[in-house]
Amino acid sequence: MKDNEILVEHSYDPDADALFISKVADYEYDESVELTNDVYLDFDMNGEASAVEVLNASKVFNVSKFSLKNIGPISMKIGVNEKLICLELSIGVLVHNKELLKSLNHSAVNDINAPIMNTELATA
């Protein structure tokens, strides 16, 4: 892990097919930005990106629900400028006893006036 990375933890609910990834450190939720119909980025009261929720996660990552029960390394890069909020998310999943890296890249208009930032979040 790099010195400037923030540690994350995750939980997956196979019944809801929802993956939740958040900072390990405590934070106070403020608002969410919908990046797509199934991907939401949460910001805390300080305007910092603090969590990601992926609905229909097995479809979004094109893997089985079983594979999402054993997620390996997680890496997120969040970039915010005056116009856009961008998310690059990679997770390691087991498929047929091989770890595969699954990724998504999404962005949305910064209509919440989130502060400019470039943040990296990752598992230890």
DSSP file with accessible surface (Angstrom, degrees, kcal/mol):
  #  RESIDUE AA STRUCTURE BP1 BP2  ACC     N-H-->O    O-->H-N    N-H-->O    O-->H-N    TCO  KAPPA ALPHA  PHI   PSI    X-CA   Y-CA   Z-CA
    1    1 A M              0   0  129      0, 0.0     2,-0.1     0, 0.0   123,-0.1   0.000 360.0 360.0 360.0 139.8    0.0    0.0    0.0
    2    2 A K    >   -     0   0  112      1,-0.1     3,-1.5     4,-0.1   118,-0.0  -0.427 360.0-113.9 -78.4 157.6    1.2    3.5   -0.8
    3    3 A D  T 3  S+     0   0  176      1,-0.3    -1,-0.1    -2,-0.1     0, 0.0   0.823 115.2  49.9 -61.2 -32.2    1.6    6.1    1.9
    4    4 A N  T 3  S+     0   0  108      2,-0.1   116,-0.5   117,-0.0    -1,-0.3   0.405  88.1 108.4 -91.4   4.5   -1.2    8.3    0.5
    5    5 A E  E <   -a  120   0A  29     -3,-1.5     2,-0.4   114,-0.1   116,-0.2  -0.571  61.7-139.6 -83.7 147.3   -3.7    5.5    0.2
    6    6 A I  E     -a  121   0A  55    114,-2.3   116,-2.5    -2,-0.2     2,-0.1  -0.885  24.4-116.3-104.5 132.7   -6.7    5.2    2.5
    7    7 A L  E     -a  122   0A  68     -2,-0.4    17,-2.4   114,-0.2    18,-0.4  -0.422  33.2-166.4 -71.4 141.6   -7.7    1.8    3.8
    8    8 A V  E     -E   23   0B  10    114,-1.3   116,-0.3    15,-0.3     2,-0.3  -0.865  10.9-160.9-124.5 160.1  -11.0    0.4    2.9
    9    9 A E  E     -E   22   0B 100     13,-2.6    13,-2.4    -2,-0.3     2,-0.3  -0.869  13.9-155.9-129.3 165.2  -13.2   -2.5    4.0
   10   10 A H  E     -E   21   0B  73     -2,-0.3     2,-0.3    11,-0.2    11,-0.2  -0.958  12.8-166.6-142.8 160.9  -16.1   -4.2    2.1
   11   11 A S  E     -E   20   0B  69      9,-2.2     9,-3.0    -2,-0.3     2,-0.4  -0.984   8.6-158.9-143.7 147.0  -19.2   -6.2    2.6
   12   12 A Y  E     -E   19   0B  34     -2,-0.3     7,-0.2     7,-0.2    -2,-0.0  -0.996   3.8-161.5-130.0 129.8  -21.3   -8.1    0.1
   13   13 A D  E  >> -E   18   0B  78      5,-2.5     5,-1.8    -2,-0.4     4,-1.4  -0.919   2.5-168.9-109.2 105.0  -24.9   -9.1    0.4
   14   14 A P  T  45S+     0   0   37      0, 0.0    -1,-0.1     0, 0.0    44,-0.1   0.825  85.3  58.0 -66.7 -29.0  -25.7  -11.9   -2.0
   15   15 A D  T  45S+     0   0  152      1,-0.2    -2,-0.0     3,-0.1     0, 0.0   0.918 119.9  29.0 -65.7 -41.2  -29.5  -11.7   -1.4
   16   16 A A  T  45S-     0   0   58      2,-0.1    40,-0.6    -3,-0.1    -1,-0.2   0.571 102.2-134.2 -90.2 -11.7  -29.5   -8.0   -2.5
   17   17 A D  T  <5 +     0   0    6     -4,-1.4    40,-2.5     1,-0.2    39,-0.5   0.921  56.7 145.8  53.1  48.1  -26.5   -8.5   -4.8
   18   18 A A  E   < -EF  13  55B  15     -5,-1.8    -5,-2.5    37,-0.2     2,-0.5  -0.961  38.1-160.6-122.2 129.9  -25.0   -5.4   -3.3
   19   19 A L  E     -EF  12  54B   1     35,-2.6    35,-3.1    -2,-0.4     2,-0.5  -0.927   8.0-168.6-108.6 129.4  -21.3   -4.6   -2.7
   20   20 A F  E     -EF  11  53B  59     -9,-3.0    -9,-2.2    -2,-0.5     2,-0.4  -0.984   5.5-178.9-122.2 124.1  -20.4   -1.9   -0.2
   21   21 A I  E     +EF  10  52B   0     31,-2.8    31,-3.0    -2,-0.5     2,-0.3  -0.989  14.4 163.0-123.1 127.1  -16.9   -0.6    0.0
   22   22 A S  E     -EF   9  51B  10    -13,-2.4   -13,-2.6    -2,-0.4    29,-0.2  -0.944  43.3 -84.1-142.6 162.6  -16.0    2.1    2.6
   23   23 A K  E     -E    8   0B  15     27,-2.3   -15,-0.3    -2,-0.3     4,-0.1  -0.354  31.7-136.3 -60.5 143.4  -13.2    3.8    4.4
   24   24 A V  S    S+     0   0   67    -17,-2.4    -1,-0.1     2,-0.1   -16,-0.1   0.886  85.2  83.2 -68.4 -39.1  -12.1    1.9    7.5
   25   25 A A  S    S-     0   0   62    -18,-0.4    -2,-0.1     1,-0.1     2,-0.0  -0.307  96.9 -96.9 -64.7 146.8  -11.9    5.2    9.4
   26   26 A D        +     0   0  166      2,-0.0     2,-0.3     1,-0.0    -1,-0.1  -0.343  50.0 172.6 -62.3 144.7  -15.1    6.6   10.8
   27   27 A Y        -     0   0   68     -4,-0.1     2,-0.6    -3,-0.1    23,-0.0  -0.981  33.3-122.0-150.4 158.4  -16.9    9.1    8.7
   28   28 A E        -     0   0  138     -2,-0.3    17,-2.0     0, 0.0    18,-0.2  -0.915  33.7-127.2-108.1 113.2  -20.2   11.0    8.8
   29   29 A Y  E     +G   44   0B 117     -2,-0.6    15,-0.2    15,-0.2     3,-0.1  -0.256  35.4 164.7 -58.9 140.1  -22.2   10.4    5.7
   30   30 A D  E     -     0   0B  72     13,-2.7     2,-0.3     1,-0.4    14,-0.2   0.666  55.3 -23.5-119.8 -59.3  -23.5   13.5    3.9
   31   31 A E  E     -G   43   0B  69     12,-1.4    12,-3.1    13,-0.1    -1,-0.4  -0.983  48.8-128.0-156.1 164.5  -24.7   12.7    0.3
   32   32 A S  E     -G   42   0B  48     -2,-0.3     2,-0.5    10,-0.2    10,-0.2  -0.874   9.8-150.3-117.4 150.8  -24.4   10.3   -2.6
   33   33 A V  E     -G   41   0B   8      8,-2.7     8,-2.6    -2,-0.3     2,-0.7  -0.980  17.8-134.7-118.9 127.8  -23.7   10.8   -6.3
   34   34 A E  E     +G   40   0B  98     -2,-0.5     6,-0.2     6,-0.2     3,-0.1  -0.748  25.3 175.1 -83.0 112.9  -25.2    8.4   -8.8
   35   35 A L  E    S-     0   0B  16      4,-2.6    72,-0.3    -2,-0.7     2,-0.3   0.823  74.1 -13.8 -85.2 -37.8  -22.5    7.5  -11.3
   36   36 A T  E >  S-G   39   0B  43      3,-1.6     3,-0.6    70,-0.1    -1,-0.3  -0.879  87.5 -83.0-144.6-179.0  -24.7    4.9  -13.1
   37   37 A N  T 3  S+     0   0  125     -2,-0.3     3,-0.0     1,-0.2    -3,-0.0   0.775 131.1  30.4 -59.6 -24.8  -28.1    3.3  -12.2
   38   38 A D  T 3  S+     0   0   45      1,-0.1    17,-3.1    18,-0.1     2,-0.5   0.417 108.6  72.3-116.2  -1.0  -26.1    0.7  -10.1
   39   39 A V  E <   +GH  36  54B   0     -3,-0.6    -4,-2.6    15,-0.2    -3,-1.6  -0.972  53.6 178.6-126.3 123.8  -23.1    2.6   -8.8
   40   40 A Y  E     -GH  34  53B  59     13,-2.6    13,-2.5    -2,-0.5     2,-0.5  -0.968  15.2-153.8-126.3 136.7  -23.2    5.3   -6.1
   41   41 A L  E     -GH  33  52B   0     -8,-2.6    -8,-2.7    -2,-0.4     2,-0.3  -0.947  15.4-149.5-111.4 126.2  -20.3    7.3   -4.6
   42   42 A D  E     -GH  32  51B  12      9,-3.3     8,-3.1    -2,-0.5     9,-1.3  -0.757   6.6-159.6 -98.3 143.0  -20.8    8.6   -1.0
   43   43 A F  E     -GH  31  49B   3    -12,-3.1   -13,-2.7    -2,-0.3   -12,-1.4  -0.903  11.8-135.1-117.6 148.5  -19.3   11.7    0.4
   44   44 A D  E >   -G   29   0B   5      4,-2.6     3,-2.1    -2,-0.3   -15,-0.2  -0.287  39.4 -87.0 -92.8-177.9  -18.8   12.6    4.0
   45   45 A M  T 3  S+     0   0  100    -17,-2.0   -16,-0.1     1,-0.3    -1,-0.1   0.700 127.7  57.4 -64.5 -19.0  -19.5   15.9    5.8
   46   46 A N  T 3  S-     0   0  124    -18,-0.2    -1,-0.3     2,-0.1     3,-0.1   0.359 119.6-108.7 -90.6   3.2  -16.0   17.1    4.9
   47   47 A G  S <  S+     0   0   17     -3,-2.1     2,-0.3     1,-0.3    -2,-0.1   0.608  74.9 137.7  80.5  12.4  -16.8   16.6    1.2
   48   48 A E        -     0   0   87     66,-0.1    -4,-2.6     1,-0.1    -1,-0.3  -0.710  63.4-108.5 -93.4 142.3  -14.4   13.6    0.9
   49   49 A A  E     + H   0  43B   3     -2,-0.3    -6,-0.3    -6,-0.2     3,-0.1  -0.499  47.2 164.1 -64.4 130.5  -15.3   10.5   -1.0
   50   50 A S  E     +     0   0B   1     -8,-3.1   -27,-2.3     1,-0.4     2,-0.3   0.597  49.6   9.4-128.9 -19.3  -15.9    7.8    1.7
   51   51 A A  E     -FH  22  42B   1     -9,-1.3    -9,-3.3   -29,-0.2     2,-0.4  -0.994  48.3-148.0-161.7 159.0  -17.8    4.8    0.2
   52   52 A V  E     -FH  21  41B   1    -31,-3.0   -31,-2.8    -2,-0.3     2,-0.5  -0.996  10.0-163.3-131.6 135.4  -19.0    3.1   -3.0
   53   53 A E  E     -FH  20  40B  69    -13,-2.5   -13,-2.6    -2,-0.4     2,-0.6  -0.991   2.5-166.8-119.8 129.1  -22.1    1.0   -3.3
   54   54 A V  E >   -FH  19  39B   0    -35,-3.1   -35,-2.6    -2,-0.5     3,-0.5  -0.958   6.7-162.0-116.4 111.1  -22.6   -1.3   -6.3
   55   55 A L  E 3  S+F   18   0B  54    -17,-3.1   -37,-0.2    -2,-0.6     5,-0.2  -0.617  79.0  19.8 -86.9 154.8  -26.1   -2.6   -6.8
   56   56 A N  T >> S+     0   0   63    -40,-0.6     4,-2.5   -39,-0.5     3,-0.7   0.910  82.2 171.8  51.1  43.5  -26.5   -5.7   -9.1
   57   57 A A  H <>  +     0   0    0    -40,-2.5     4,-2.7    -3,-0.5     5,-0.2   0.836  66.5  56.8 -58.2 -38.4  -22.8   -6.2   -8.4
   58   58 A S  H 3>>S+     0   0   15      1,-0.2     5,-2.0     2,-0.2     4,-0.6   0.891 113.3  41.7 -64.1 -34.3  -22.7   -9.7  -10.1
   59   59 A K  H <45S+     0   0  155     -3,-0.7    -2,-0.2     3,-0.2    -1,-0.2   0.900 113.2  52.5 -76.1 -41.9  -24.0   -8.2  -13.3
   60   60 A V  H  <5S+     0   0   44     -4,-2.5    -2,-0.2     1,-0.2    -3,-0.2   0.917 121.4  32.2 -60.4 -43.1  -21.9   -5.0  -13.1
   61   61 A F  H  <5S-     0   0    6     -4,-2.7    -1,-0.2    -5,-0.2    -2,-0.2   0.479 105.8-127.8 -94.1  -3.8  -18.7   -7.0  -12.7
   62   62 A N  T  <5 +     0   0  130     -4,-0.6     2,-0.3    -5,-0.2    -3,-0.2   0.930  69.0 113.2  57.1  49.8  -19.9  -10.0  -14.8
   63   63 A V  S   <S-     0   0   19     -5,-2.0    -1,-0.2    -6,-0.2    -2,-0.1  -0.913  71.3 -88.9-138.6 168.9  -19.1  -12.6  -12.2
   64   64 A S     >  -     0   0   61     -2,-0.3     4,-1.2     1,-0.1     3,-0.1  -0.371  33.0-116.7 -76.2 159.6  -21.2  -15.0  -10.1
   65   65 A K  H  > S+     0   0   93      1,-0.2     4,-0.6     2,-0.2     3,-0.2   0.866 117.1  60.6 -61.5 -34.6  -22.5  -14.0   -6.7
   66   66 A F  H >4 S+     0   0  141      1,-0.2     3,-1.2     2,-0.2     4,-0.4   0.914 100.4  53.4 -59.4 -42.7  -20.3  -16.8   -5.3
   67   67 A S  H >4 S+     0   0    7      1,-0.3     3,-1.0     2,-0.2    27,-0.6   0.848 104.0  56.7 -62.0 -32.8  -17.2  -15.1   -6.7
   68   68 A L  H >< S+     0   0    0     -4,-1.2     3,-0.5    -3,-0.2    -1,-0.3   0.627  91.8  70.9 -77.6  -9.6  -18.2  -11.8   -4.9
   69   69 A K  T << S+     0   0  119     -3,-1.2    -1,-0.2    -4,-0.6     2,-0.2   0.699 103.5  42.7 -75.6 -18.6  -18.3  -13.6   -1.5
   70   70 A N  T <  S+     0   0   88     -3,-1.0    24,-0.4    -4,-0.4    -1,-0.2  -0.529  78.7 175.0-127.9  66.8  -14.5  -13.9   -1.6
   71   71 A I    <   -     0   0   18     -3,-0.5    22,-0.2    -2,-0.2     3,-0.1  -0.529   9.2-166.2 -77.6 135.8  -13.2  -10.5   -2.8
   72   72 A G        -     0   0   24     20,-3.6    -1,-0.1     1,-0.3    21,-0.0   0.302  53.5  -2.6 -91.6-134.1   -9.4  -10.1   -2.8
   73   73 A P        -     0   0   64      0, 0.0    19,-1.9     0, 0.0     2,-0.4  -0.216  62.1-158.6 -64.6 144.5   -7.6   -6.8   -3.2
   74   74 A I  E     -B   91   0A   2     17,-0.2    49,-1.9    -3,-0.1     2,-0.4  -0.982  10.5-179.8-123.1 135.9   -9.6   -3.6   -3.8
   75   75 A S  E     -BC  90 122A  45     15,-2.6    15,-2.7    -2,-0.4     2,-0.4  -0.995   1.7-180.0-137.8 129.5   -8.2   -0.5   -5.4
   76   76 A M  E     -BC  89 121A   1     45,-3.2    45,-2.7    -2,-0.4     2,-0.4  -0.993  10.8-168.6-130.1 139.2  -10.1    2.8   -6.0
   77   77 A K  E     -BC  88 120A  91     11,-2.5    11,-2.5    -2,-0.4     2,-0.5  -0.998   9.4-170.7-122.6 128.3   -9.1    6.1   -7.5
   78   78 A I  E     -BC  87 119A   4     41,-2.8    41,-2.8    -2,-0.4     2,-0.4  -0.984   3.3-176.6-122.7 122.8  -11.4    9.0   -7.1
   79   79 A G  E     -BC  86 118A  15      7,-2.2     7,-3.3    -2,-0.5     2,-0.4  -0.978   0.6-176.5-121.3 133.6  -10.8   12.2   -9.0
   80   80 A V  E     +BC  85 117A   5     37,-3.0    37,-1.6    -2,-0.4     2,-0.2  -0.997   8.4 163.7-130.2 129.1  -12.9   15.3   -8.7
   81   81 A N        -     0   0   68      3,-2.6    33,-0.1    -2,-0.4    29,-0.0  -0.688  58.3 -78.7-125.7-170.7  -12.6   18.5  -10.6
   82   82 A E  S    S+     0   0  138     -2,-0.2    31,-0.2     1,-0.2     3,-0.1   0.815 128.0  26.3 -61.3 -29.3  -14.9   21.5  -11.1
   83   83 A K  S    S+     0   0  164      1,-0.2    27,-2.8    26,-0.1     2,-0.3   0.783 119.0  39.4-104.9 -34.4  -16.9   19.6  -13.8
   84   84 A L  E     - D   0 109A  67     25,-0.3    -3,-2.6    26,-0.1     2,-0.5  -0.904  48.0-154.2-128.9 152.8  -16.6   15.8  -13.1
   85   85 A I  E     -BD  80 108A   0     23,-2.8    23,-2.1    -2,-0.3     2,-0.4  -0.996  29.0-169.7-116.9 121.3  -16.5   13.2  -10.4
   86   86 A C  E     -BD  79 107A  48     -7,-3.3    -7,-2.2    -2,-0.5     2,-0.4  -0.937  10.0-168.2-120.7 140.6  -14.6   10.1  -11.7
   87   87 A L  E     -BD  78 106A   1     19,-3.1    19,-2.2    -2,-0.4     2,-0.5  -0.992   7.7-175.3-128.4 128.6  -14.3    6.6  -10.1
   88   88 A E  E     -BD  77 105A 102    -11,-2.5   -11,-2.5    -2,-0.4     2,-0.4  -0.994  17.5-180.0-117.1 119.4  -11.9    3.8  -11.1
   89   89 A L  E     +BD  76 104A   0     15,-2.7    15,-2.3    -2,-0.5     2,-0.4  -0.983   8.7 179.9-126.9 129.6  -12.6    0.7   -9.1
   90   90 A S  E     -BD  75 103A  29    -15,-2.7   -15,-2.6    -2,-0.4     2,-0.4  -0.996   3.1-178.9-127.8 136.0  -10.8   -2.7   -9.3
   91   91 A I  E     -BD  74 102A   0     11,-2.7    11,-3.0    -2,-0.4     2,-0.5  -0.977  23.8-131.0-130.7 147.2  -11.5   -5.8   -7.3
   92   92 A G  E     + D   0 101A   0    -19,-1.9   -20,-3.6    -2,-0.4     2,-0.3  -0.845  32.1 176.0 -94.2 129.5   -9.9   -9.2   -7.3
   93   93 A V  E     - D   0 100A   0      7,-2.6     7,-3.4    -2,-0.5     2,-0.5  -0.965  30.4-118.4-132.6 151.3  -12.4  -12.1   -7.5
   94   94 A L  E     + D   0  99A  73    -27,-0.6     2,-0.4   -24,-0.4     5,-0.2  -0.801  31.8 173.5 -90.5 125.6  -11.9  -15.9   -7.7
   95   95 A V  E >  S- D   0  98A  34      3,-2.8     3,-1.2    -2,-0.5    -2,-0.0  -0.977  76.5 -16.3-131.6 116.0  -13.3  -17.5  -10.8
   96   96 A H  T 3  S-     0   0  175     -2,-0.4    -1,-0.1     1,-0.3     3,-0.1   0.918 128.2 -55.0  53.7  46.4  -12.5  -21.2  -11.3
   97   97 A N  T 3  S+     0   0  158      1,-0.2     2,-0.4     0, 0.0    -1,-0.3   0.663 118.1 109.8  62.9  18.5   -9.8  -20.9   -8.7
   98   98 A K  E <   -D   95   0A 150     -3,-1.2    -3,-2.8    -5,-0.0     2,-0.5  -0.987  70.0-126.2-121.6 134.8   -8.0  -18.1  -10.5
   99   99 A E  E     -D   94   0A 116     -2,-0.4     2,-0.4    -5,-0.2    -5,-0.2  -0.678  31.2-172.0 -81.0 123.6   -8.0  -14.6   -9.2
  100  100 A L  E     -D   93   0A  74     -7,-3.4    -7,-2.6    -2,-0.5     2,-0.6  -0.880  21.4-129.4-112.2 149.0   -9.2  -12.2  -11.8
  101  101 A L  E     -D   92   0A 119     -2,-0.4     2,-0.4    -9,-0.2    -9,-0.2  -0.872  24.2-168.7 -98.4 121.1   -9.2   -8.4  -11.7
  102  102 A K  E     -D   91   0A  52    -11,-3.0   -11,-2.7    -2,-0.6     2,-0.3  -0.931  10.3-175.0-111.2 137.3  -12.5   -6.8  -12.5
  103  103 A S  E     -D   90   0A  70     -2,-0.4     2,-0.3   -13,-0.2   -13,-0.2  -0.887  16.9-171.0-132.0 158.6  -12.8   -3.1  -13.1
  104  104 A L  E     -D   89   0A  13    -15,-2.3   -15,-2.7    -2,-0.3     2,-0.4  -0.986   4.5-165.1-145.9 148.2  -15.2   -0.3  -13.7
  105  105 A N  E     +D   88   0A 106     -2,-0.3     2,-0.3   -17,-0.2   -17,-0.2  -0.979  21.5 159.0-133.4 119.1  -14.8    3.3  -14.7
  106  106 A H  E     -D   87   0A  58    -19,-2.2   -19,-3.1    -2,-0.4     2,-0.3  -0.970  14.3-172.9-139.7 156.0  -17.6    5.7  -14.3
  107  107 A S  E     -D   86   0A  61     -2,-0.3     2,-0.3   -72,-0.3   -21,-0.2  -0.961   1.1-171.4-145.0 161.8  -18.1    9.5  -14.0
  108  108 A A  E     -D   85   0A  19    -23,-2.1   -23,-2.8    -2,-0.3     2,-0.1  -0.964  39.2 -83.6-147.0 161.2  -20.8   12.0  -13.3
  109  109 A V  E     -D   84   0A  97     -2,-0.3     2,-2.0   -25,-0.2   -25,-0.3  -0.447  39.5-124.2 -66.8 136.5  -21.3   15.7  -13.4
  110  110 A N    >   +     0   0    9    -27,-2.8     3,-0.7     1,-0.2    -1,-0.1  -0.491  56.3 145.8 -82.2  71.4  -20.0   17.4  -10.3
  111  111 A D  T 3   +     0   0  125     -2,-2.0    -1,-0.2     1,-0.2    -2,-0.0   0.402  63.4  63.8 -91.0   5.3  -23.4   19.1   -9.6
  112  112 A I  T 3  S-     0   0   38     -3,-0.2    -1,-0.2   -81,-0.0    -2,-0.1   0.346 107.5-121.4-103.3   3.2  -22.9   18.8   -5.8
  113  113 A N    <   -     0   0  141     -3,-0.7    -2,-0.1     1,-0.2     3,-0.1   0.886  41.3-174.7  56.9  41.6  -19.8   21.1   -5.9
  114  114 A A        -     0   0   10    -33,-0.1    -1,-0.2     1,-0.1     3,-0.1  -0.398  32.2 -99.7 -62.4 143.8  -17.6   18.4   -4.3
  115  115 A P        -     0   0   64      0, 0.0    -1,-0.1     0, 0.0     2,-0.1  -0.316  42.6 -91.6 -67.9 152.2  -14.1   19.8   -3.6
  116  116 A I        +     0   0  106     -3,-0.1     2,-0.3   -37,-0.1   -35,-0.2  -0.399  64.8 150.4 -62.6 131.2  -11.3   19.1   -6.1
  117  117 A M  E     - C   0  80A  23    -37,-1.6   -37,-3.0    -2,-0.1     2,-0.4  -0.988  42.3-155.5-159.1 158.8   -9.5   15.9   -5.0
  118  118 A N  E     + C   0  79A 148     -2,-0.3     2,-0.4   -39,-0.2   -39,-0.2  -0.931  32.8 173.6-136.7 109.4   -7.5   12.9   -6.2
  119  119 A T  E     - C   0  78A  31    -41,-2.8   -41,-2.8    -2,-0.4     2,-0.4  -0.942  21.8-157.4-124.7 142.8   -7.8   10.1   -3.7
  120  120 A E  E     -aC   5  77A  37   -116,-0.5  -114,-2.3    -2,-0.4     2,-0.4  -0.977  12.0-176.7-117.9 131.6   -6.6    6.5   -3.7
  121  121 A L  E     +aC   6  76A   1    -45,-2.7   -45,-3.2    -2,-0.4     2,-0.3  -0.972  13.7 156.7-125.3 141.6   -8.3    3.9   -1.5
  122  122 A A  E     -aC   7  75A   6   -116,-2.5  -114,-1.3    -2,-0.4   -47,-0.2  -0.992  42.3 -99.9-158.2 160.0   -7.2    0.3   -1.1
  123  123 A T              0   0   36    -49,-1.9  -114,-0.1    -2,-0.3  -116,-0.0  -0.489 360.0 360.0 -77.3 157.4   -7.2   -2.8    1.0
  124  124 A A              0   0  115   -116,-0.3    -1,-0.1    -2,-0.2   -50,-0.1  -0.218 360.0 360.0 -67.5 360.0   -4.1   -3.4    3.0
